[in-house]
Amino acid sequence: MDFSDIAKEIKDSNEEILIVADSDLDGKMALSLMKIILEKLNKKYMEYFRITGENNLDLIRILDGIIFNKKTINTIIFLDTPMDDKYLISFSKRHEKIKIIYLDHHKRRVPEDLPNNLIYFDVRALFNLEICTTSISYRIGKILFGDEFSKYSLLASIGSIGDFMLENDKELLKDLLKNYKGFYNGKYFYIPYIIYFYLFLIAHPYEISKNIDKALNIEEFIKEFDLKKLKNRAIKYYEGLKSAKKIYESEKLLVFKAKKSSVISTILSSFYPEKIIVVLSLREKLFGRLFKGKYKKYSISLRNQSGKYDLGILMREFAKVYRISGGGHPKAAGGLIYEKDIENLIKFLEEKANGKN
């Protein structure tokens, strides 16, 4: 199966289509491009963005509820939603009459004995291709609509940068340079791009997807946003940075606790590119009901820009031993961890960074 096969599957999909995506930049932009594709195909659809911290079982319960209440869902497209294979396969078997298209870039292998209704297209598992899910949506759009779709390369680049993967997508870079020389000169991004990018970073996923048809017309696009809400979200990024407290530092590792994790780890990794950056954010509000009276739980965000480590592999290895959720990409990974295991995580990363098995 290749990109052309997937494009055909989407083109031939029966309505109504449910698009499910993560709420990070890659998820935002992958869903937005898929929405453009489905509208061009005149397909009816609805969308759901995964909430930060939502685990596999939470997501499955929500999707079961949507399917039960709508009763018109014939196709589900998962985008940048790394569900464990056992849950994905079980979910697909329970909804055998629904075609499920799983588009992702997190997995290392394709599982055996897939249900007939599950189309499993993870570009890393299939082709060892290190591109983001937004790039998958973009390539599908180009296959279906030709070079005319390359005008959306500006939007695709945002999702790709969000996952540190723009440099891996030569086709996207070529289209971006061809169509948007005022933003990108083949080596550097200009100030207008940075301002445009930041809007997508801080805007709510549903606000973006709702108005994505206006996104290439900036003066119309900006009218659709509540500037006070944008301002408040922007402030939260800086409040998160201000809240960061260093709890551990060594030659190869920096560990912080903060109100938010992923944005802070990304920024810090730019200042300390050789170090593994770990940011821990307490998920007490999200998990308090489930873990009341037990150990506190933290979200983990790992970043490193040196290329010396595969953080996704390291996080999955640690998660498997300590029975937590975790995984990701070579330069960016994450998961959830109990407070009692934080010291073990630091010890584990130190050993790996120093070449110990």
Secondary structure as a PSIPRED ss2 file (coil, helix, strand):
# PSIPRED VFORMAT (PSIPRED V4.0)

   1 M C   1.000  0.000  0.000
   2 D C   1.000  0.000  0.000
   3 F H   0.000  1.000  0.000
   4 S H   0.000  1.000  0.000
   5 D H   0.000  1.000  0.000
   6 I H   0.000  1.000  0.000
   7 A H   0.000  1.000  0.000
   8 K H   0.000  1.000  0.000
   9 E H   0.000  1.000  0.000
  10 I H   0.000  1.000  0.000
  11 K H   0.000  1.000  0.000
  12 D C   1.000  0.000  0.000
  13 S C   1.000  0.000  0.000
  14 N C   1.000  0.000  0.000
  15 E C   1.000  0.000  0.000
  16 E C   1.000  0.000  0.000
  17 I E   0.000  0.000  1.000
  18 L E   0.000  0.000  1.000
  19 I E   0.000  0.000  1.000
  20 V E   0.000  0.000  1.000
  21 A E   0.000  0.000  1.000
  22 D C   1.000  0.000  0.000
  23 S C   1.000  0.000  0.000
  24 D C   1.000  0.000  0.000
  25 L H   0.000  1.000  0.000
  26 D H   0.000  1.000  0.000
  27 G H   0.000  1.000  0.000
  28 K H   0.000  1.000  0.000
  29 M H   0.000  1.000  0.000
  30 A H   0.000  1.000  0.000
  31 L H   0.000  1.000  0.000
  32 S H   0.000  1.000  0.000
  33 L H   0.000  1.000  0.000
  34 M H   0.000  1.000  0.000
  35 K H   0.000  1.000  0.000
  36 I H   0.000  1.000  0.000
  37 I H   0.000  1.000  0.000
  38 L H   0.000  1.000  0.000
  39 E H   0.000  1.000  0.000
  40 K H   0.000  1.000  0.000
  41 L C   1.000  0.000  0.000
  42 N C   1.000  0.000  0.000
  43 K C   1.000  0.000  0.000
  44 K C   1.000  0.000  0.000
  45 Y E   0.000  0.000  1.000
  46 M E   0.000  0.000  1.000
  47 E E   0.000  0.000  1.000
  48 Y E   0.000  0.000  1.000
  49 F E   0.000  0.000  1.000
  50 R C   1.000  0.000  0.000
  51 I C   1.000  0.000  0.000
  52 T C   1.000  0.000  0.000
  53 G C   1.000  0.000  0.000
  54 E C   1.000  0.000  0.000
  55 N C   1.000  0.000  0.000
  56 N H   0.000  1.000  0.000
  57 L H   0.000  1.000  0.000
  58 D H   0.000  1.000  0.000
  59 L H   0.000  1.000  0.000
  60 I H   0.000  1.000  0.000
  61 R H   0.000  1.000  0.000
  62 I H   0.000  1.000  0.000
  63 L H   0.000  1.000  0.000
  64 D H   0.000  1.000  0.000
  65 G H   0.000  1.000  0.000
  66 I H   0.000  1.000  0.000
  67 I H   0.000  1.000  0.000
  68 F H   0.000  1.000  0.000
  69 N H   0.000  1.000  0.000
  70 K H   0.000  1.000  0.000
  71 K C   1.000  0.000  0.000
  72 T C   1.000  0.000  0.000
  73 I C   1.000  0.000  0.000
  74 N C   1.000  0.000  0.000
  75 T E   0.000  0.000  1.000
  76 I E   0.000  0.000  1.000
  77 I E   0.000  0.000  1.000
  78 F E   0.000  0.000  1.000
  79 L E   0.000  0.000  1.000
  80 D C   1.000  0.000  0.000
  81 T C   1.000  0.000  0.000
  82 P C   1.000  0.000  0.000
  83 M C   1.000  0.000  0.000
  84 D C   1.000  0.000  0.000
  85 D H   0.000  1.000  0.000
  86 K H   0.000  1.000  0.000
  87 Y H   0.000  1.000  0.000
  88 L H   0.000  1.000  0.000
  89 I H   0.000  1.000  0.000
  90 S H   0.000  1.000  0.000
  91 F H   0.000  1.000  0.000
  92 S H   0.000  1.000  0.000
  93 K H   0.000  1.000  0.000
  94 R H   0.000  1.000  0.000
  95 H C   1.000  0.000  0.000
  96 E C   1.000  0.000  0.000
  97 K C   1.000  0.000  0.000
  98 I C   1.000  0.000  0.000
  99 K E   0.000  0.000  1.000
 100 I E   0.000  0.000  1.000
 101 I E   0.000  0.000  1.000
 102 Y E   0.000  0.000  1.000
 103 L E   0.000  0.000  1.000
 104 D E   0.000  0.000  1.000
 105 H C   1.000  0.000  0.000
 106 H C   1.000  0.000  0.000
 107 K C   1.000  0.000  0.000
 108 R C   1.000  0.000  0.000
 109 R C   1.000  0.000  0.000
 110 V C   1.000  0.000  0.000
 111 P C   1.000  0.000  0.000
 112 E C   1.000  0.000  0.000
 113 D C   1.000  0.000  0.000
 114 L C   1.000  0.000  0.000
 115 P C   1.000  0.000  0.000
 116 N C   1.000  0.000  0.000
 117 N C   1.000  0.000  0.000
 118 L E   0.000  0.000  1.000
 119 I E   0.000  0.000  1.000
 120 Y E   0.000  0.000  1.000
 121 F E   0.000  0.000  1.000
 122 D E   0.000  0.000  1.000
 123 V H   0.000  1.000  0.000
 124 R H   0.000  1.000  0.000
 125 A H   0.000  1.000  0.000
 126 L H   0.000  1.000  0.000
 127 F H   0.000  1.000  0.000
 128 N C   1.000  0.000  0.000
 129 L C   1.000  0.000  0.000
 130 E C   1.000  0.000  0.000
 131 I C   1.000  0.000  0.000
 132 C C   1.000  0.000  0.000
 133 T H   0.000  1.000  0.000
 134 T H   0.000  1.000  0.000
 135 S H   0.000  1.000  0.000
 136 I H   0.000  1.000  0.000
 137 S H   0.000  1.000  0.000
 138 Y H   0.000  1.000  0.000
 139 R H   0.000  1.000  0.000
 140 I H   0.000  1.000  0.000
 141 G H   0.000  1.000  0.000
 142 K H   0.000  1.000  0.000
 143 I H   0.000  1.000  0.000
 144 L H   0.000  1.000  0.000
 145 F H   0.000  1.000  0.000
 146 G H   0.000  1.000  0.000
 147 D H   0.000  1.000  0.000
 148 E H   0.000  1.000  0.000
 149 F H   0.000  1.000  0.000
 150 S H   0.000  1.000  0.000
 151 K H   0.000  1.000  0.000
 152 Y H   0.000  1.000  0.000
 153 S H   0.000  1.000  0.000
 154 L H   0.000  1.000  0.000
 155 L H   0.000  1.000  0.000
 156 A H   0.000  1.000  0.000
 157 S H   0.000  1.000  0.000
 158 I H   0.000  1.000  0.000
 159 G H   0.000  1.000  0.000
 160 S H   0.000  1.000  0.000
 161 I H   0.000  1.000  0.000
 162 G H   0.000  1.000  0.000
 163 D C   1.000  0.000  0.000
 164 F C   1.000  0.000  0.000
 165 M C   1.000  0.000  0.000
 166 L H   0.000  1.000  0.000
 167 E H   0.000  1.000  0.000
 168 N H   0.000  1.000  0.000
 169 D C   1.000  0.000  0.000
 170 K H   0.000  1.000  0.000
 171 E H   0.000  1.000  0.000
 172 L H   0.000  1.000  0.000
 173 L H   0.000  1.000  0.000
 174 K H   0.000  1.000  0.000
 175 D H   0.000  1.000  0.000
 176 L H   0.000  1.000  0.000
 177 L H   0.000  1.000  0.000
 178 K H   0.000  1.000  0.000
 179 N H   0.000  1.000  0.000
 180 Y C   1.000  0.000  0.000
 181 K C   1.000  0.000  0.000
 182 G C   1.000  0.000  0.000
 183 F C   1.000  0.000  0.000
 184 Y E   0.000  0.000  1.000
 185 N C   1.000  0.000  0.000
 186 G C   1.000  0.000  0.000
 187 K C   1.000  0.000  0.000
 188 Y C   1.000  0.000  0.000
 189 F E   0.000  0.000  1.000
 190 Y C   1.000  0.000  0.000
 191 I H   0.000  1.000  0.000
 192 P H   0.000  1.000  0.000
 193 Y H   0.000  1.000  0.000
 194 I H   0.000  1.000  0.000
 195 I H   0.000  1.000  0.000
 196 Y H   0.000  1.000  0.000
 197 F H   0.000  1.000  0.000
 198 Y H   0.000  1.000  0.000
 199 L H   0.000  1.000  0.000
 200 F H   0.000  1.000  0.000
 201 L H   0.000  1.000  0.000
 202 I H   0.000  1.000  0.000
 203 A C   1.000  0.000  0.000
 204 H C   1.000  0.000  0.000
 205 P H   0.000  1.000  0.000
 206 Y H   0.000  1.000  0.000
 207 E H   0.000  1.000  0.000
 208 I H   0.000  1.000  0.000
 209 S H   0.000  1.000  0.000
 210 K H   0.000  1.000  0.000
 211 N C   1.000  0.000  0.000
 212 I H   0.000  1.000  0.000
 213 D H   0.000  1.000  0.000
 214 K H   0.000  1.000  0.000
 215 A C   1.000  0.000  0.000
 216 L C   1.000  0.000  0.000
 217 N C   1.000  0.000  0.000
 218 I H   0.000  1.000  0.000
 219 E H   0.000  1.000  0.000
 220 E H   0.000  1.000  0.000
 221 F H   0.000  1.000  0.000
 222 I H   0.000  1.000  0.000
 223 K H   0.000  1.000  0.000
 224 E H   0.000  1.000  0.000
 225 F C   1.000  0.000  0.000
 226 D C   1.000  0.000  0.000
 227 L H   0.000  1.000  0.000
 228 K H   0.000  1.000  0.000
 229 K H   0.000  1.000  0.000
 230 L H   0.000  1.000  0.000
 231 K H   0.000  1.000  0.000
 232 N H   0.000  1.000  0.000
 233 R H   0.000  1.000  0.000
 234 A H   0.000  1.000  0.000
 235 I H   0.000  1.000  0.000
 236 K H   0.000  1.000  0.000
 237 Y H   0.000  1.000  0.000
 238 Y H   0.000  1.000  0.000
 239 E H   0.000  1.000  0.000
 240 G H   0.000  1.000  0.000
 241 L H   0.000  1.000  0.000
 242 K H   0.000  1.000  0.000
 243 S H   0.000  1.000  0.000
 244 A C   1.000  0.000  0.000
 245 K E   0.000  0.000  1.000
 246 K E   0.000  0.000  1.000
 247 I E   0.000  0.000  1.000
 248 Y E   0.000  0.000  1.000
 249 E E   0.000  0.000  1.000
 250 S C   1.000  0.000  0.000
 251 E C   1.000  0.000  0.000
 252 K C   1.000  0.000  0.000
 253 L E   0.000  0.000  1.000
 254 L E   0.000  0.000  1.000
 255 V E   0.000  0.000  1.000
 256 F E   0.000  0.000  1.000
 257 K E   0.000  0.000  1.000
 258 A C   1.000  0.000  0.000
 259 K C   1.000  0.000  0.000
 260 K C   1.000  0.000  0.000
 261 S C   1.000  0.000  0.000
 262 S H   0.000  1.000  0.000
 263 V H   0.000  1.000  0.000
 264 I H   0.000  1.000  0.000
 265 S H   0.000  1.000  0.000
 266 T H   0.000  1.000  0.000
 267 I H   0.000  1.000  0.000
 268 L H   0.000  1.000  0.000
 269 S H   0.000  1.000  0.000
 270 S H   0.000  1.000  0.000
 271 F H   0.000  1.000  0.000
 272 Y C   1.000  0.000  0.000
 273 P C   1.000  0.000  0.000
 274 E C   1.000  0.000  0.000
 275 K C   1.000  0.000  0.000
 276 I E   0.000  0.000  1.000
 277 I E   0.000  0.000  1.000
 278 V E   0.000  0.000  1.000
 279 V E   0.000  0.000  1.000
 280 L E   0.000  0.000  1.000
 281 S E   0.000  0.000  1.000
 282 L E   0.000  0.000  1.000
 283 R C   1.000  0.000  0.000
 284 E H   0.000  1.000  0.000
 285 K H   0.000  1.000  0.000
 286 L H   0.000  1.000  0.000
 287 F H   0.000  1.000  0.000
 288 G C   1.000  0.000  0.000
 289 R C   1.000  0.000  0.000
 290 L C   1.000  0.000  0.000
 291 F C   1.000  0.000  0.000
 292 K C   1.000  0.000  0.000
 293 G C   1.000  0.000  0.000
 294 K C   1.000  0.000  0.000
 295 Y C   1.000  0.000  0.000
 296 K C   1.000  0.000  0.000
 297 K E   0.000  0.000  1.000
 298 Y E   0.000  0.000  1.000
 299 S E   0.000  0.000  1.000
 300 I E   0.000  0.000  1.000
 301 S E   0.000  0.000  1.000
 302 L E   0.000  0.000  1.000
 303 R E   0.000  0.000  1.000
 304 N C   1.000  0.000  0.000
 305 Q C   1.000  0.000  0.000
 306 S C   1.000  0.000  0.000
 307 G C   1.000  0.000  0.000
 308 K C   1.000  0.000  0.000
 309 Y C   1.000  0.000  0.000
 310 D C   1.000  0.000  0.000
 311 L H   0.000  1.000  0.000
 312 G H   0.000  1.000  0.000
 313 I H   0.000  1.000  0.000
 314 L H   0.000  1.000  0.000
 315 M H   0.000  1.000  0.000
 316 R H   0.000  1.000  0.000
 317 E H   0.000  1.000  0.000
 318 F H   0.000  1.000  0.000
 319 A H   0.000  1.000  0.000
 320 K H   0.000  1.000  0.000
 321 V H   0.000  1.000  0.000
 322 Y H   0.000  1.000  0.000
 323 R C   1.000  0.000  0.000
 324 I C   1.000  0.000  0.000
 325 S C   1.000  0.000  0.000
 326 G E   0.000  0.000  1.000
 327 G E   0.000  0.000  1.000
 328 G E   0.000  0.000  1.000
 329 H C   1.000  0.000  0.000
 330 P C   1.000  0.000  0.000
 331 K C   1.000  0.000  0.000
 332 A E   0.000  0.000  1.000
 333 A E   0.000  0.000  1.000
 334 G E   0.000  0.000  1.000
 335 G E   0.000  0.000  1.000
 336 L E   0.000  0.000  1.000
 337 I E   0.000  0.000  1.000
 338 Y E   0.000  0.000  1.000
 339 E H   0.000  1.000  0.000
 340 K H   0.000  1.000  0.000
 341 D H   0.000  1.000  0.000
 342 I H   0.000  1.000  0.000
 343 E H   0.000  1.000  0.000
 344 N H   0.000  1.000  0.000
 345 L H   0.000  1.000  0.000
 346 I H   0.000  1.000  0.000
 347 K H   0.000  1.000  0.000
 348 F H   0.000  1.000  0.000
 349 L H   0.000  1.000  0.000
 350 E H   0.000  1.000  0.000
 351 E H   0.000  1.000  0.000
 352 K H   0.000  1.000  0.000
 353 A H   0.000  1.000  0.000
 354 N C   1.000  0.000  0.000
 355 G C   1.000  0.000  0.000
 356 K C   1.000  0.000  0.000
 357 N C   1.000  0.000  0.000
